[in-house]
């Protein structure tokens, strides 16, 4: 069972001189039938065999394939190529399309197998206790009546996969499993019909149960991976009011917008396209795109982007890019491409999956032939071959990773961190550098006013002015003053001018709350009462345990740094407080480039961020974590999400991941030792199919029991 998530990107073949002039296009396909590393290699090889395909990249978590190909190929040809090798596929329009819903049939099959196994085992106990004659035959027939429908229903995930593989001239891990179950069932029916002493219905159902349990554990982790990035485009306004050349207006959907149109954006609306302001001044909330914590004042001539929210006053925007050409759509594309270059472990799982089926088939055949030559007869030879097929089932090997991941994930959940992707723990244990965003990640993302230097007589005026504005800083100032018990002063003629501030009269004097001049990029507002002036700075408070969490992360062997879209001065101050390095004014593309640079240097970065601008970096990082207050996009791009105001869950996740991988290595070691001991015994004919199923089950239970120690991993 494979626990890796994504395949490494296929290296494109350099085009020949003859093909140099051929332009490439990208097609995305959903392939729900992909289940393991072996499927990844078969899909990529099948597509690369087509003339005109330059690259094929599989994203196993999303069950998608991205294909770069010439214009001579269409999506129908790609779908047909996949169907010829046994995979159903369907073209999707964009990286924002939703993935297929999780398969609930696996859970139903597991429940049926468990029910059948327990009831058959109850009947088998009587046979083991010495029941013979008519009683033994009755119990065998009752076991058959229970086992046959259970095996038919619960075995479908294996039988269907194996049959599809064989129809297309290939094998997979489900082929020997299916052969073992069917042979054990057939031999059991023969024994029951002829009055034989032994039937192996209990072994067959037990085998299915534990195999399904392992597959269900793995599927449970996969189904908790990112749901896709469809919500990314939902950050854009879904509709826009367009001003026509004759002065009339028309309401259009975002998909109907085109460059050159004039868009009227009211206060409180989200922009549905990128453009340039032609008329009006306002302030926009651009945090989802830039990571900037402070609303941005905008006026005529400035560029604005889809997803930004107009806060104060109406503006008129000339559209420069719409739909899939917007900056937010570009980020979606970056996330989709970056998310396909994850794990190097898929190559190991790929080789293992290729070797398993032929090795097991060969061992079982040699066992049958060897015992036939030794004169044991077909019945005994077949029993030995079935035992070999069952006992070599890699259930313990398959559970080694997912069992540990599930237990460790549960421990972290109690500490406030949700692991969405099981392989994240594997990659988190390998991380050697932690990269943090600032706003909303290391900090709480809420501006806090500093009022200690402001005269007490000025505070009521400041509160009255703040109450007259809808600006986010005004709301933060109102919150701070109200908490101090300040009462608003009686001001008159309050007026808010977009991009400038709030103005009013107090006791015959002009008072105002405006943006200070020469603030050097710091977040602040200026309170004026006649000729008196106070600059009120705002700071974004650090998470209460941020410093302790950074120390804990350093103790785990990871260096930390900050890369943020906020101002350099603000980032430098936070970095100094935490004793780490920091860089500000970093764009989404620059963040992605920094992550790629670190990986090129051999680093395995952990990215922790919350804004939309962090999405590509979160997807490209070796492993990623987002806070619960992050944007939907960031939460979907991240491998894990922590909740609450504390940063310590991130540090605990690093520690728990390292402990988890130690347990995983122990599990693998035991699984290898089990096979080294069990296979020779089965080949020697010392193991019956039932004993083989029991031994396989015990090996699985040992792996699970060892994994349960991780319940205290997050300490």
C-alpha positions in Angstrom: 0.0 0.0 0.0 1.4 3.3 -1.0 1.5 6.3 1.3 3.0 8.8 -1.0 0.8 11.5 -2.4 2.1 12.9 -5.6 4.4 11.8 -8.3 7.5 13.8 -9.2 7.1 15.7 -12.4 8.2 14.0 -15.5 11.1 15.7 -17.2 9.9 16.8 -20.6 11.8 15.5 -23.6 13.5 18.3 -25.5 11.7 19.0 -28.7 13.5 18.2 -31.9 14.3 20.8 -34.4 11.4 19.7 -36.5 9.1 20.1 -33.6 10.5 23.4 -32.4 7.8 25.4 -34.1 5.0 23.3 -32.6 3.3 25.2 -29.8 2.3 23.2 -26.7 -0.9 23.3 -24.8 -1.9 21.9 -21.4 -4.8 19.5 -20.8 -5.9 18.4 -17.3 -7.6 15.0 -16.8 -9.2 13.5 -13.8 -8.4 9.8 -13.4 -10.3 8.4 -10.4 -9.0 4.9 -10.8 -5.4 5.7 -9.8 -4.7 4.1 -6.4 -1.0 3.6 -5.9 2.5 4.3 -7.2 2.3 1.6 -9.8 -0.7 3.4 -11.3 1.3 6.6 -11.5 4.1 5.1 -13.6 1.6 3.3 -15.9 -0.4 6.5 -16.5 2.7 8.6 -17.2 4.3 6.0 -19.4 1.1 5.4 -21.3 0.7 9.2 -22.1 4.3 9.7 -22.9 4.1 6.9 -25.5 1.8 9.2 -27.6 3.4 11.2 -30.3 3.0 14.9 -29.4 3.1 14.5 -25.6 6.1 16.2 -24.1 5.3 15.8 -20.4 2.8 14.1 -18.1 2.5 14.8 -14.4 0.3 12.9 -11.9 -1.2 14.4 -8.8 -2.3 11.3 -6.9 -4.0 13.2 -4.1 -6.3 14.9 -6.5 -6.3 11.9 -8.9 -5.4 14.2 -11.8 -3.0 14.2 -14.7 -1.6 17.4 -16.3 -0.4 16.7 -19.9 1.7 19.1 -22.0 1.1 18.2 -25.7 1.1 19.6 -29.2 -2.0 21.1 -30.8 -2.4 18.0 -33.0 -3.6 16.1 -30.0 -7.0 16.8 -28.3 -8.3 15.6 -25.0 -10.3 12.8 -26.6 -7.0 11.2 -27.8 -5.6 11.5 -24.3 -8.6 9.9 -22.7 -8.5 7.1 -25.3 -4.9 6.5 -24.5 -5.6 6.1 -20.8 -8.6 3.8 -21.5 -6.4 1.5 -23.6 -4.2 0.9 -20.5 -7.2 0.4 -18.2 -7.9 3.9 -16.7 -11.1 5.8 -17.1 -10.4 9.5 -17.6 -12.3 12.8 -18.2 -11.0 16.2 -19.2 -11.5 19.1 -16.8 -11.5 22.7 -17.8 -9.2 24.2 -15.2 -7.2 23.5 -12.0 -10.2 24.9 -10.1 -12.5 22.0 -11.0 -13.6 19.9 -8.0 -12.1 16.4 -7.5 -14.2 13.3 -7.5 -16.0 12.6 -4.2 -14.5 10.1 -1.9 -15.4 6.4 -2.5 -17.7 5.1 0.3 -17.8 1.6 -1.2 -14.6 0.8 0.6 -16.1 1.4 4.0 -19.1 -0.7 3.2 -16.9 -3.5 2.0 -14.9 -3.3 5.2 -18.0 -3.5 7.4 -19.4 -6.5 5.5 -16.0 -8.3 5.7 -15.8 -7.7 9.4 -19.3 -9.0 9.9 -18.7 -12.1 7.9 -15.3 -12.8 9.5 -16.7 -12.6 13.1 -19.6 -14.9 12.4 -17.5 -17.5 10.5 -14.9 -17.5 13.2 -17.6 -18.4 15.7 -18.5 -21.4 13.6 -14.8 -22.3 13.2 -14.2 -22.4 16.9 -16.5 -25.4 17.2 -14.6 -27.2 14.4 -11.3 -26.4 16.1 -12.7 -27.8 19.3 -13.3 -31.2 17.8 -16.6 -31.2 16.1 -16.7 -33.8 13.4 -19.1 -35.8 11.2 -22.4 -34.2 10.4 -21.8 -31.3 12.8 -18.5 -30.3 11.1 -20.1 -30.5 7.7 -23.1 -28.4 8.8 -20.8 -25.7 10.2 -18.7 -25.8 7.0 -21.9 -25.3 4.9 -23.1 -22.5 7.2 -19.6 -20.8 6.8 -20.0 -21.2 3.1 -23.4 -19.5 3.1 -21.9 -16.6 5.0 -18.6 -16.4 3.2 -19.7 -16.5 -0.4 -21.8 -13.3 -0.5 -19.2 -11.6 1.8 -16.3 -12.5 -0.5 -18.2 -11.5 -3.6 -19.2 -8.1 -2.1 -16.1 -7.2 -0.1 -13.7 -8.6 -2.6 -14.9 -6.2 -5.4 -12.2 -3.6 -4.8 -9.6 -6.2 -5.4 -11.4 -8.3 -8.1 -12.3 -5.4 -10.2 -8.9 -3.9 -10.1 -7.2 -7.2 -10.9 -9.6 -8.0 -13.7 -9.0 -4.6 -15.3 -5.3 -5.0 -15.1 -5.4 -8.5 -16.6 -7.6 -7.4 -19.5 -5.0 -4.9 -20.5 -2.1 -7.3 -20.2 -0.6 -6.1 -17.0 -0.6 -7.0 -13.3 -0.9 -5.1 -10.1 -0.8 -5.8 -6.4 -4.5 -6.8 -6.4 -3.9 -9.8 -8.8 -2.1 -12.1 -6.3 -4.5 -11.0 -3.6 -7.5 -11.9 -5.7 -6.0 -15.3 -6.8 -5.3 -16.2 -3.2 -8.8 -15.4 -2.0 -10.5 -17.2 -4.9 -8.3 -20.2 -4.6 -8.9 -20.4 -0.9 -12.6 -20.1 -1.4 -12.7 -22.6 -4.3 -10.7 -25.2 -2.3 -12.9 -24.6 0.7 -16.0 -25.3 -1.4 -14.4 -28.5 -2.7 -13.6 -29.6 0.9 -17.1 -28.8 2.1 -18.8 -30.7 -0.8 -16.5 -33.7 -0.4 -16.8 -33.8 3.4 -13.2 -32.8 4.0 -11.8 -31.9 7.4 -10.6 -28.4 6.5 -12.2 -25.3 5.0 -10.6 -21.9 4.8 -13.6 -19.6 4.6 -12.4 -18.0 7.9 -9.0 -17.3 6.4 -10.4 -15.8 3.2 -12.7 -13.4 5.0 -10.1 -12.5 7.5 -7.6 -11.7 4.8 -10.1 -9.5 3.0 -11.0 -7.7 6.3 -7.4 -6.8 7.2 -6.6 -5.8 3.6 -9.6 -3.6 3.4 -8.8 -2.1 6.9 -5.3 -1.1 5.6 -6.7 0.3 2.4 -9.4 2.2 4.3 -6.8 3.8 6.6 -4.8 4.9 3.6 -7.9 6.2 1.8 -9.1 8.0 5.0 -5.9 10.0 4.9 -6.1 10.7 1.2 -9.7 11.9 1.4 -8.5 14.5 3.9 -6.1 16.1 1.5 -6.8 19.4 -0.2 -10.3 19.5 -1.7 -8.8 21.4 -4.6 -8.6 25.1 -5.3 -12.1 25.9 -6.6 -12.7 28.4 -3.8 -9.8 30.4 -5.1 -11.8 32.0 -7.9 -14.7 32.5 -5.6 -12.7 35.3 -4.1 -13.4 37.2 -7.2 -16.7 39.0 -7.5 -19.1 36.6 -9.3 -20.8 39.5 -11.1 -20.0 43.0 -12.1 -21.9 46.1 -13.3 -20.6 47.2 -16.7 -21.1 50.7 -18.0 -22.0 50.6 -21.7 -20.8 53.3 -24.2 -24.3 54.9 -24.2 -24.1 55.4 -20.4 -26.5 52.6 -19.5 -25.4 49.7 -17.2 -25.6 46.0 -17.5 -25.0 43.2 -15.0 -22.6 40.5 -16.3 -21.1 37.4 -14.7 -17.3 37.2 -14.2 -17.0 34.8 -17.1 -18.7 37.2 -19.5 -16.2 40.1 -18.7 -13.7 41.1 -21.3 -10.7 43.5 -21.4 -11.7 47.0 -22.3 -15.0 47.0 -20.5 -15.7 49.6 -17.8 -16.7 48.1 -14.5 -18.5 50.0 -11.7 -17.6 48.8 -8.3 -19.6 49.9 -5.3 -18.3 50.1 -1.7 -18.3 46.7 -0.2 -18.1 44.8 -3.5 -15.4 42.4 -4.5 -13.7 43.1 -7.9 -14.6 40.5 -10.6 -11.6 41.3 -12.8 -8.2 43.0 -12.9 -8.1 46.6 -14.1 -7.1 50.2 -13.8 -9.1 52.9 -11.9 -10.5 55.5 -14.2 -12.5 57.5 -11.6 -12.9 57.7 -7.9 -10.7 57.2 -4.8 -11.2 54.6 -2.1 -9.4 52.0 0.0 -9.3 48.3 -0.8 -8.8 45.2 1.2 -6.1 43.4 -0.8 -4.8 41.2 2.0 -6.0 38.0 0.3 -3.8 38.7 -2.7 -0.8 40.6 -1.4 -0.6 39.6 2.2 -0.6 43.3 3.2 -2.3 43.7 6.6 -3.3 47.3 6.0 -6.0 48.5 3.6 -4.5 50.1 0.6 -5.6 53.6 -0.5 -6.2 53.7 -4.3 -7.0 56.4 -6.8 -7.1 57.1 -10.5 -4.5 55.3 -12.6 -3.7 52.6 -10.0 -4.1 48.9 -10.8 -6.5 46.7 -8.8 -7.0 43.0 -9.0 -9.9 40.5 -8.9 -10.6 39.4 -5.3 -9.9 42.8 -3.8 -12.7 44.3 -1.8 -13.6 48.0 -2.3 -14.1 49.4 1.2 -15.0 53.0 1.2 -16.4 54.7 -2.0 -17.5 53.8 -5.5 -14.8 53.5 -8.2 -14.8 53.0 -12.0 -12.4 50.4 -13.3 -11.2 49.7 -16.9 -10.8 45.9 -17.2 -7.4 44.8 -18.3 -7.7 41.0 -17.5 -10.7 38.8 -16.9 -11.6 35.2 -16.0 -8.6 32.8 -16.4 -6.2 35.7 -17.2 -6.5 37.5 -13.8 -3.8 37.5 -11.2 -5.9 35.3 -8.9 -6.3 32.7 -11.7 -2.5 32.8 -12.2 -2.0 32.0 -8.6 -4.5 29.1 -9.0 -2.4 27.8 -11.9 0.8 28.1 -9.9 -0.7 26.2 -7.0 -1.9 23.4 -9.4 1.6 23.1 -11.0 3.5 23.3 -7.7 1.3 20.8 -6.0 2.5 18.1 -8.5 6.1 17.9 -7.4 5.9 16.6 -4.0 7.4 13.3 -2.8 10.5 11.4 -3.8 9.2 8.3 -2.0 6.8 7.5 -4.8 9.8 6.1 -6.7 10.4 3.6 -3.9 6.8 2.6 -3.7 6.7 2.3 -7.5 9.6 -0.2 -7.6 8.0 -2.2 -4.7 4.6 -2.4 -6.5 6.3 -3.6 -9.6 8.2 -6.4 -7.8 5.5 -7.6 -5.5 3.1 -9.3 -8.0 5.7 -11.2 -10.0 7.6 -12.3 -6.9 4.5 -13.6 -5.2 3.2 -15.4 -8.3 6.6 -17.0 -8.8 6.9 -18.2 -5.2 3.4 -19.7 -5.3 4.0 -21.4 -8.6 7.3 -22.8 -7.4 5.7 -24.0 -4.2 3.0 -25.8 -6.2 5.4 -27.4 -8.7 7.9 -28.3 -6.1 5.4 -30.1 -3.9 3.9 -31.9 -7.0 7.4 -33.1 -7.9 7.9 -34.3 -4.3 4.7 -36.4 -4.8 2.4 -34.5 -2.4 -0.5 -34.5 -4.9 -2.5 -31.6 -6.3 -4.5 -31.0 -3.1 -1.6 -30.6 -0.7 0.4 -28.7 -3.3 -2.5 -26.3 -3.9 -2.9 -25.7 -0.1 0.8 -24.8 0.2 0.5 -22.4 -2.8 -2.5 -20.7 -1.3 -0.7 -20.4 2.0 2.2 -18.8 0.3 -0.1 -16.3 -1.5 -1.8 -15.4 1.7 1.1 -15.2 4.1 3.1 -13.0 1.7 0.3 -10.5 1.6 2.0 -7.1 2.4 -0.7 -6.0 4.9 1.8 -5.3 7.7 4.0 -3.5 5.2 0.9 -1.5 3.9 -0.2 -0.6 7.5 3.3 0.5 8.6 2.8 4.0 7.4 -0.9 4.8 7.5 -1.5 3.3 10.9 1.3 5.4 12.4 0.0 8.5 10.5 -3.5 8.1 11.8 -2.5 7.7 15.4 -0.1 10.6 15.3 -2.7 12.7 13.4 -5.2 12.0 16.2 -2.6 13.1 18.9 -2.0 16.3 17.0 -5.7 17.0 16.6 -6.0 17.1 20.4 -3.3 19.7 20.4 -5.1 21.9 17.9 -3.5 20.8 14.6 -5.4 19.0 11.8 -3.3 16.9 9.5 -5.0 16.8 6.1 -2.5 14.7 4.2 -1.0 11.6 5.8 2.2 11.9 3.9 2.7 15.4 5.4 4.1 13.8 8.6 6.6 11.9 6.5 7.7 15.1 4.7 7.5 17.2 7.9 10.0 14.8 9.6 12.4 15.6 6.7 12.0 19.4 6.9 15.2 21.2 7.8 14.1 24.9 7.5 10.9 26.7 8.5 9.6 29.6 6.4 6.9 31.8 8.0 4.6 34.4 6.7 4.1 37.2 9.2 0.6 38.7 9.2 -1.9 36.2 10.5 0.7 33.5 11.0 3.4 34.7 13.4 1.0 37.5 14.4 -2.7 37.4 15.1 -3.6 39.5 12.0 -5.4 42.2 14.0 -4.1 45.8 14.3 -3.7 47.0 17.9 -3.6 50.7 18.6 -0.8 52.1 20.8 -2.3 54.9 22.9 0.0 55.4 25.9 1.5 58.7 24.5 -1.8 60.3 23.6 -3.2 62.9 26.1 -6.3 61.8 28.0 -8.3 64.8 26.8 -7.7 63.7 23.2 -9.0 60.2 23.6 -12.7 61.0 23.5 -12.2 63.0 20.3 -10.3 60.1 18.7 -13.1 57.7 19.6 -15.8 60.0 18.2 -13.8 60.3 14.9 -13.2 56.6 14.7 -16.9 55.9 15.2 -17.6 58.0 12.2 -15.5 55.8 9.9 -15.7 52.3 8.5 -12.0 52.0 7.9 -10.4 48.9 9.5 -7.9 51.0 11.5 -10.8 53.1 12.8 -12.5 50.0 14.0 -9.3 48.8 15.7 -9.0 52.2 17.4 -12.6 52.1 18.5 -12.0 48.7 20.0 -9.0 49.8 21.9 -10.6 53.0 23.3 -13.8 51.3 24.2 -11.8 48.7 26.1 -10.3 51.5 28.2 -13.7 52.9 29.0 -13.4 56.0 27.0 -16.6 57.9 26.0 -16.9 59.6 22.7 -16.8 63.4 22.5 -19.6 65.5 21.0 -18.3 66.3 17.5 -20.2 68.0 14.7 -20.1 67.9 10.9 -18.2 64.6 10.6 -17.1 63.8 7.1 -15.1 60.9 5.8 -13.1 61.5 2.6 -12.0 58.3 0.9 -8.2 57.9 0.9 -7.7 60.9 3.2 -9.5 60.3 6.5 -12.2 61.6 8.8 -12.8 65.4 9.5 -15.1 67.1 12.0 -15.5 70.1 14.4 -15.1 70.0 18.1 -15.5 73.0 20.4 -15.1 75.3 17.4 -11.9 73.6 16.4 -11.0 71.5 13.4 -10.3 67.9 14.3 -9.3 65.0 12.1 -8.1 61.4 11.9 -5.9 61.0 8.9 -3.0 59.0 7.4 0.3 60.5 8.7 2.9 61.9 6.4 6.3 60.3 6.2 5.3 57.2 8.2 8.1 55.1 6.5 5.7 52.3 5.8 4.5 51.9 9.3 0.9 51.3 10.0 -0.4 54.4 11.8 -3.0 57.2 11.9 -2.7 60.8 12.9 -5.0 62.5 15.3 -5.2 66.4 15.0 -7.0 68.7 17.4 -6.5 72.3 16.2 -2.7 72.6 16.2 -2.0 69.6 18.5 -1.1 66.3 16.7 -0.5 62.7 17.9 0.6 59.9 15.7 -1.1 56.7 16.8 0.8 53.6 15.6 -0.7 50.2 15.2 1.1 46.9 15.7 0.1 43.4 14.8 0.6 41.5 18.1 2.6 38.3 18.0 0.9 35.1 18.9 1.4 34.7 22.7 3.7 31.7 22.4 5.5 32.5 19.1 8.9 32.9 20.7 8.6 29.6 22.6 7.4 27.8 19.4 10.4 29.1 17.4 12.7 27.9 20.1 11.0 24.5 20.1 11.3 24.3 16.3 15.0 25.2 16.6 15.5 22.4 19.1 14.0 20.0 16.6 16.8 21.0 14.2 15.0 23.5 11.9 16.2 27.0 11.2 13.4 29.7 10.9 13.0 32.8 8.7 10.2 35.2 7.6 9.2 36.1 4.1 6.1 38.3 4.0 4.2 40.7 1.8 4.2 43.3 4.6 6.5 46.3 4.8 10.2 45.7 5.4 10.3 47.7 8.6 7.4 45.8 10.1 8.8 42.4 9.1 12.3 43.3 10.4 10.8 44.3 13.8 9.0 41.0 14.2 12.1 39.0 13.1 14.2 40.8 15.6 11.8 40.0 18.4 11.9 36.3 17.5 15.7 36.2 16.8 15.3 35.1 13.2 15.9 36.7 9.8 13.1 38.3 7.8 12.3 39.8 4.4 9.3 42.0 3.5 7.6 43.2 0.3 7.7 39.7 -1.2 5.3 38.9 -4.1 3.5 35.6 -4.5 5.9 34.7 -7.4 8.9 35.7 -5.3 7.7 33.5 -2.5 7.4 30.6 -4.8 10.8 31.3 -6.3 12.4 31.4 -2.8 10.9 28.0 -2.0 12.2 26.6 -5.3 15.6 28.1 -4.6 15.8 26.5 -1.2 14.8 23.1 -2.7 17.5 23.5 -5.4 20.0 24.0 -2.6 19.0 20.6 -1.2 16.8 22.1 1.6 13.4 20.7 2.5 11.4 23.7 3.6 8.4 23.8 5.9 6.1 26.7 4.8 3.7 28.3 7.3 1.4 30.9 5.8 -2.2 32.2 5.7 -2.8 34.6 2.8 -3.8 34.0 -0.8 -0.3 35.1 -1.7 1.1 32.2 0.3 -0.9 29.6 -1.7 1.7 28.8 -4.4 4.5 28.7 -1.8 2.4 26.4 0.5 1.8 24.1 -2.5 5.5 24.1 -3.6 7.1 23.6 -0.2 8.2 20.2 0.9 5.5 20.4 3.5 3.1 23.2 4.6 0.9 24.4 7.5 -1.7 27.1 7.6 -3.6 28.7 10.6 -7.3 28.1 11.0 -7.9 31.8 10.3 -6.3 31.5 6.9 -8.0 31.9 3.6 -9.8 28.9 2.2 -7.2 28.7 -0.5 -4.3 28.6 1.9 -6.1 25.9 4.0 -6.6 23.8 0.9 -3.1 24.2 -0.3 -1.6 23.3 3.1 -0.9 19.8 4.4 -2.1 20.7 7.9 -4.1 23.4 9.7 -3.7 24.7 13.3 -6.5 26.4 15.2 -6.5 28.9 18.0 -4.1 31.8 18.9 -1.1 29.5 19.8 1.7 28.7 17.4 3.0 25.8 19.5 0.9 23.2 17.5 3.3 23.8 14.6 6.3 23.0 16.8 4.6 20.0 18.2 3.8 18.8 14.7 7.5 18.8 13.8 8.3 16.8 17.0 5.5 14.4 16.4 6.4 13.9 12.8 10.0 12.9 13.7 8.7 10.4 16.3 6.2 9.1 13.8 8.9 8.3 11.3 10.9 6.4 13.9 7.9 4.2 14.5 7.3 3.8 10.8 10.9 2.5 10.4 10.3 0.1 13.3 7.1 -1.1 11.6 8.9 -1.7 8.3 11.7 -3.5 10.1 9.1 -5.9 11.7 7.3 -6.4 8.4 10.5 -7.4 6.7 11.4 -9.7 9.6 7.9 -11.3 9.5 8.3 -12.1 5.8 11.8 -13.5 6.2 10.4 -16.0 8.8 6.9 -16.7 7.4 7.7 -17.3 3.8 10.1 -20.2 4.4 7.6 -21.8 6.7 4.9 -21.5 4.1 7.1 -23.0 1.4 8.0 -25.9 3.7 4.3 -26.7 4.0 4.2 -26.0 7.7 1.4 -23.4 7.4 -2.2 -23.9 6.4 -4.2 -21.1 4.7 -5.9 -20.4 8.0 -2.7 -20.2 9.9 -1.3 -18.0 7.1 -4.3 -15.6 7.5 -3.9 -15.6 11.3 -0.1 -14.9 11.0 -0.8 -12.2 8.5 -3.4 -10.7 10.8 -1.1 -10.9 13.9 1.7 -9.1 11.9 -0.8 -6.4 11.1 -1.9 -6.1 14.8 1.7 -5.8 15.9 2.2 -2.9 13.5 -1.0 -1.2 14.7 0.0 -1.8 18.4 3.4 -0.3 17.8 1.8 2.7 16.1 -0.6 3.3 19.0 2.5 4.4 21.0 2.2 7.6 19.0 -0.9 8.6 20.9 1.5 10.6 23.1 3.7 11.9 20.3 2.5 15.5 20.5 4.3 16.4 23.7 
